[in-house]
Amino acid sequence: MPGLKMFCCSLIVIGLTVGSLWAAPTERVRIQSQHDFATTLKRLEAAVKQNKLAVVNRANAQAGAKSQGVKVPGNQVWGVYGPKFAVRMLNANVDAGFEAPIRLYIVENPNGTVDVSYIKPSVVFQPYGNADLDTMAQELDGLFAKIVATLSK
């Protein structure tokens, strides 16, 4: 049975390692909107445009659940980016294209409050170890901070 014990121990170590990879990053910025879900979406969209970025994709859990006859609170993931950043990113490191667009996660809580979260672009692009990417990501950090700041007004 020593082989079985070793196998089980290996599974536990692998499970702990994989589990830690999927843990929510501490670098996630999380803010609570001062608005209801629909207003939060409108304000975010306007702020994205005002900062010369675009919502390039959306996943809408509400719509998906509704198609199954289930009602869930507001829950969307938006991919936000801009062409000038895409060009800079690809010129710096084409593999970094995997990270774009940067996601905003918009969640309506059971008590009606709305949380918006994202991982800072500087954290997203940091593993590439590229000075040009780091500079671009710092600029994006500022833009994302401005976008979510509109929810506290």
Residue pairs with C-beta under 8 A, 6 or more apart in sequence:
25 119
25 123
27 119
27 120
27 123
28 117
28 118
28 119
29 117
29 118
29 119
29 120
29 144
29 145
29 148
30 115
30 116
30 117
31 115
31 116
31 117
31 148
31 151
31 152
32 113
32 114
32 115
32 116
32 151
33 39
33 40
33 43
33 113
33 114
33 115
33 116
33 151
33 152
34 151
34 152
34 153
35 43
35 114
35 151
36 112
36 114
37 73
37 74
37 106
37 108
37 114
38 74
40 106
40 114
40 116
40 151
41 74
41 76
41 106
43 150
43 151
44 78
44 104
44 106
44 116
44 147
44 148
44 150
44 151
45 55
46 150
47 146
47 147
47 148
47 150
48 54
48 55
48 78
48 80
48 147
51 143
51 146
51 147
52 82
52 84
53 80
53 81
53 82
53 85
53 143
53 147
54 80
54 81
54 82
55 78
55 79
55 80
56 79
56 80
56 81
56 101
57 78
57 79
57 101
58 76
58 77
58 78
58 79
59 76
59 77
59 78
60 75
60 76
61 72
61 75
61 76
62 72
62 73
62 74
62 75
62 76
65 71
65 72
73 107
73 108
73 109
73 110
74 106
74 107
74 108
74 114
75 106
75 107
75 108
76 105
76 106
77 103
77 104
77 105
77 106
78 103
78 104
78 106
79 100
79 101
79 102
79 103
80 101
80 102
80 103
80 104
80 144
80 147
81 100
81 101
81 102
85 100
85 136
85 139
85 140
86 97
86 100
88 132
88 136
89 96
89 97
89 99
89 100
89 125
89 133
89 136
90 96
90 97
91 132
92 128
92 130
92 132
92 133
92 136
93 128
93 130
93 132
93 133
95 128
96 125
96 128
96 130
96 133
99 124
99 125
102 118
102 119
102 121
102 124
102 140
102 144
103 118
103 119
104 116
104 117
104 118
104 144
104 147
104 148
105 115
105 116
105 117
105 118
106 114
106 115
106 116
107 114
107 115
107 116
107 117
108 114
109 115
114 151
116 148
116 151
118 144
118 148
120 137
120 141
120 144
121 136
121 137
121 138
121 140
121 141
121 144
122 134
122 137
122 138
122 140
122 141
124 137
125 133
125 134
125 136
125 137
126 134
126 137
